[in-house]
Amino acid sequence: MLRPRLLLLFGLGLGLLVLAAALPTFVINGKTVKVDTLEKGGKYYVEVQGFAKALGVSVTYDKAKNQFVIVSVGQAAQTQVAGTTQLAGGEGEFGKTYTLGQSSPLNFTLRSAEYTVSQVTVGTSVYAPEANEKLLILHYTVQNPNQQDKNVNWNSFKFTVVDAKDFNHVFDSFVAREGTTEVYDVNLKPAQKVDLVAAWAVPASGAMPKLIVERERGAPVLRYDLRGKVKPLPAPFADPADPSGATALEEVPAKAGTYYPMLKFDMRLESVSYNTEPMDKRPPAEGKRYLVATFAIKNACAPTAREANYSYSNFKFELKDTDGEKQEFDGYLIKAARDEHAEGKLKSGEEYKFRIYFELPQEVKGQTLYAAEGKSRVYAFDLSQFQ
């Protein structure tokens, strides 16, 4: 004996198609129910709303999408709010390799990440954080899984780091081969791999919780939880109030004899003295003397970058004296051994010394000397050792 077989089909109208080997009787949950039916050409049609009610569900028809929406009684309709769905993808792990992209895939491995306040050179470009920034550096590996050559450069992946305030910071700079400062833009042979470095500015305050790596628009992405996985900043650059070591100080306590990174230059306080000799052809006023500070600067950019120009306009200096008063330096840089203006250019790694000066009352000494290059973070040099 053939058992009745039901096949439910949604048509273009508001009907539900029921194919049956024999005239069906509707028994739902042990209860016989009456549903309006219509026979046509050996097929039986049931009225949708009545049949849905008998089943304990609701049915609505979306004319714009030409589709029926069925919702069980007691269940909320599953709707999607436009613009709130995150990109499709998965969670990434450091050291694990993933294939990203569909039409032009590449293998991606995030090896490590770190924060720094030092300069990073890629080609002729120098990436240096300003006072309210730090750099996030990614060390990653790319491999070509295709049967043909594939070009790899800065645009091969879209890197987006999300900060603690949920702001996005998108990488849009060049990348370099690990261990070099040359811009990487090369065709990889099948199965060939390369280690690369990417660096860009992010907020100085706090850890960056998330990194999103995207190969192609519309293809699945990788999401990395960066918390606790990024190498922290070292002292004295890290804010001691942040135990994660992810917050960079905008004002860094500094000591004489040590180089500190700024923008294009590293700077070191060499010495501080007090005298009444003329500076920039002018002696101090009666009853006063000069505090003279000698600094050394070094071009911290790699050889691939251009020479760096220096003059009085590059730097900002401010002195706080033992009376608690402050004064800004607004003169020219003076050569270390001659009373002449100092300006010029330095090649990568070259150093140069110059002097600056502040006029003080005879009995007053310097307490803290602040130095910066443009919008760089400020270094506060303790002058107590020069008393």
JOCOR-V328600 format. One record per residue. PSI is psi in radians with two decimals (999 if undefined). OMEGA is omega in whole degrees, 0 to 359 (none if undefined). NEAR is the number of other C-alpha atoms within 8 Angstrom. Layout:
<<PSI:OMEGA:NEAR> <PSI:OMEGA:NEAR>>
This chain:
<<2.26:179:2> <2.32:176:4> <2.46:179:5> <2.40:180:8> <2.14:182:7> <2.35:173:7> <2.04:184:8> <2.17:181:8> <2.34:174:7> <2.20:177:8> <-2.98:181:8> <-0.37:178:6> <-2.90:180:4> <0.89:181:8> <2.76:177:11> <2.13:185:12> <2.28:179:13> <2.04:175:12> <2.30:183:10> <2.57:176:12> <-0.40:178:8> <2.87:179:5> <2.07:186:5> <2.66:167:6> <2.25:183:5> <1.95:176:8> <1.96:184:8> <2.11:182:9> <0.70:177:4> <0.07:183:5> <2.24:178:6> <2.24:182:8> <2.68:179:8> <2.20:179:5> <2.26:179:10> <2.25:181:7> <2.82:178:8> <2.21:179:7> <2.32:178:8> <2.03:179:7> <0.59:180:4> <0.11:178:5> <2.67:184:10> <2.26:178:12> <2.43:177:12> <2.64:178:13> <2.18:190:12> <-0.94:186:10> <-0.75:179:8> <-0.75:180:9> <-0.69:179:10> <-0.71:179:11> <-0.71:179:9> <-0.56:179:10> <-0.19:181:7> <0.45:179:8> <2.88:175:11> <2.56:181:11> <2.25:173:11> <2.70:182:7> <2.14:178:9> <1.80:185:9> <-0.67:182:6> <-0.68:181:4> <-0.09:181:5> <0.93:182:8> <2.63:174:7> <2.44:176:9> <2.03:183:8> <2.21:180:8> <2.22:177:10> <2.57:179:8> <2.31:180:7> <-0.09:180:4> <2.37:179:6> <2.52:178:5> <2.41:180:5> <1.76:179:4> <2.77:181:4> <2.19:179:6> <2.22:184:6> <2.37:174:5> <0.12:182:4> <-0.07:182:6> <2.20:181:7> <2.83:180:4> <2.48:178:7> <2.48:180:7> <-2.90:183:9> <3.08:180:8> <2.31:181:8> <2.66:177:9> <2.45:176:7> <2.39:176:9> <-0.11:180:8> <2.45:184:8> <2.39:180:8> <2.58:173:7> <2.09:181:8> <2.47:180:14> <2.69:181:12> <-0.91:180:7> <-0.49:181:4> <1.27:188:5> <2.65:172:12> <2.57:175:13> <2.37:185:13> <2.31:176:12> <2.05:174:12> <1.96:185:13> <-0.76:180:10> <2.97:178:11> <2.69:181:11> <2.76:172:11> <2.58:176:13> <2.76:171:9> <0.10:179:13> <2.89:180:9> <2.58:173:14> <2.20:181:9> <2.29:173:13> <1.94:185:15> <-2.26:177:11> <-0.06:182:8> <2.42:178:7> <2.13:180:12> <1.96:182:11> <2.29:183:13> <2.52:172:14> <-3.11:187:10> <-0.60:182:13> <0.36:182:11> <2.90:165:13> <2.95:176:15> <2.43:169:14> <2.20:181:12> <2.21:176:12> <2.35:173:12> <2.04:186:13> <2.87:181:12> <2.40:177:13> <2.37:177:12> <2.52:179:12> <1.93:180:15> <0.06:185:9> <2.97:179:10> <-0.03:178:5> <2.90:180:6> <2.55:176:10> <2.33:178:10> <2.42:178:9> <2.22:178:11> <-2.85:183:10> <-0.45:185:11> <0.11:181:7> <-0.51:177:8> <2.54:173:9> <2.02:179:11> <2.21:176:10> <2.08:176:11> <2.37:182:12> <2.16:182:14> <-3.13:185:14> <-0.34:178:9> <0.16:177:5> <0.47:173:6> <2.49:180:7> <2.46:177:8> <1.86:188:9> <2.32:177:8> <2.24:179:9> <0.58:182:7> <-3.09:178:8> <2.81:174:10> <2.75:181:13> <2.68:171:14> <2.43:180:13> <2.29:178:8> <-0.02:178:4> <3.03:175:6> <0.24:181:11> <2.45:177:9> <2.32:180:10> <2.11:177:11> <1.49:192:8> <2.60:172:7> <2.13:177:8> <2.37:174:13> <2.80:176:9> <2.30:180:11> <-0.09:179:9> <2.55:179:8> <2.81:181:9> <2.52:176:8> <2.23:185:10> <2.88:179:12> <2.36:175:12> <2.42:180:11> <2.39:175:13> <2.81:186:11> <2.40:175:11> <2.91:181:10> <2.52:180:9> <-0.51:186:13> <2.19:170:9> <2.94:179:9> <2.67:174:10> <1.92:189:11> <-0.56:191:11> <2.49:173:12> <2.31:177:13> <2.25:179:13> <2.15:184:11> <2.29:178:14> <-0.83:182:13> <2.53:176:9> <2.24:179:5> <-0.26:178:5> <2.73:179:12> <2.55:181:11> <2.99:172:13> <2.41:176:11> <2.17:179:12> <2.29:171:11> <1.91:185:10> <-0.15:185:10> <2.14:179:9> <0.06:183:5> <-0.14:180:8> <2.31:180:10> <2.19:186:7> <2.97:176:10> <2.54:177:14> <2.92:171:7> <2.62:2:5> <0.20:186:8> <-0.50:182:10> <2.39:177:14> <2.06:181:11> <-0.29:179:6> <-0.26:179:4> <1.82:183:10> <-0.30:180:6> <-0.29:182:8> <0.33:184:12> <-0.15:180:15> <2.19:180:13> <2.28:177:15> <2.45:174:11> <-0.45:174:9> <2.05:188:9> <2.22:175:11> <2.29:187:9> <2.72:180:10> <2.61:177:8> <2.61:176:10> <0.00:181:7> <2.38:175:9> <2.45:178:8> <2.43:183:8> <2.42:176:11> <-1.96:177:14> <-1.47:176:12> <-0.33:185:11> <2.66:161:12> <2.58:183:13> <2.52:180:13> <2.32:173:12> <2.10:183:14> <-0.90:184:10> <2.87:175:9> <2.33:179:10> <2.90:178:8> <2.28:179:8> <3.01:180:8> <0.26:178:9> <2.64:180:7> <2.51:172:9> <2.24:187:9> <0.74:175:9> <0.15:183:6> <2.18:174:6> <2.80:177:8> <2.77:178:11> <2.85:181:6> <2.34:180:4> <0.08:181:6> <2.96:178:11> <2.97:178:13> <2.39:161:13> <2.12:183:14> <2.11:179:12> <2.29:177:12> <2.19:180:13> <2.65:169:12> <2.40:174:12> <2.67:179:11> <2.33:175:13> <1.92:185:15> <0.01:180:11> <2.68:179:14> <2.85:182:9> <-0.40:180:7> <-0.30:180:11> <2.89:180:13> <2.86:175:7> <2.63:183:9> <2.20:178:10> <2.51:176:8> <2.51:174:10> <-3.09:181:11> <-0.47:184:10> <-0.22:180:6> <-0.52:195:8> <2.76:175:10> <2.30:179:12> <2.50:177:10> <2.41:181:11> <2.32:170:14> <2.15:184:13> <3.13:184:12> <-0.19:173:9> <-0.04:180:6> <0.06:180:6> <2.62:181:7> <2.58:173:8> <2.44:180:8> <2.56:175:8> <2.19:181:11> <0.43:180:4> <-2.95:177:6> <2.69:169:10> <2.44:182:12> <2.39:180:14> <2.68:187:12> <-0.61:185:9> <-0.07:181:4> <2.61:180:6> <1.19:181:11> <2.69:179:7> <2.48:181:9> <2.17:174:11> <2.69:181:9> <-2.69:178:7> <2.64:182:8> <2.44:172:14> <2.97:179:10> <2.20:178:13> <-0.20:180:10> <2.60:181:8> <2.76:178:9> <2.52:179:8> <2.49:177:10> <2.99:180:12> <2.64:168:12> <2.92:186:12> <2.65:177:10> <2.40:179:10> <2.21:182:9> <2.69:170:10> <2.64:186:8> <-0.67:185:7> <-0.07:183:4> <2.47:179:9> <2.95:177:9> <2.50:179:12> <-0.89:181:11> <2.34:178:11> <2.10:183:13> <2.37:182:12> <2.48:177:12> <2.78:173:13> <1.91:181:12> <-2.15:181:8> <0.32:180:7> <2.95:173:11> <2.75:184:14> <2.42:175:11> <2.19:184:12> <1.85:182:12> <2.16:177:13> <2.14:184:12> <0.17:185:11> <-0.49:181:7> <-0.17:182:5> <0.29:182:7> <999:none:5>>
